[in-house]
Amino acid sequence: MRFLVLILTALLAAAGARAADTNGRFYVVGAGSVSCKQYTDATDQQKLFAQTWMAGYISALNRTTPDTWHIVGETTPEAMYGMIAKYCTDNPETALGIATHKVIEFLQPKRTRKSPT
C-alpha cells in the first residue's frame, strides 16, 4: 500500500501537482489508493463510493487549476467514469487515482475555462 501511494505521488507530481511536501509527496485518501483491478471487480455500491471520490478530485482540480471552470469540459460524468473504467480494464495494476488523473489529463485540453453564467 505504501509503495502504491509513493507511485501515485510520483506520477501526480510529475503531472504538475502544485501542493505536496518538500519531496513532492502527498497522502492519497480514500478510493484513489485502490488498484484498478479492485475498482473493476467492485460492487455497484463500491463503484459509487469511488465515483464520489473522483468527483471530489475533479472539484479540487477545478478549484486549483488556473484558467479552469470545469477540468473535464462538457464530458458527462457517465462518459468520464466509462473512460476511467476502460483505462482500469487495460491497466489493472494501476492505482485508481492515477487512472483518474490520466483520463483528466486527456480531457483537460477541452476544459471549460469560464463559468457559463
PyMOL commands that set and color helices and strands:
alter all, ss='L'
color gray80, all
select helices_A, chain A and resi 2-14+30-33+36-40+44-64+77-90+96-110
alter helices_A, ss='H'
color red, helices_A
deselect
rebuild
show_as cartoon
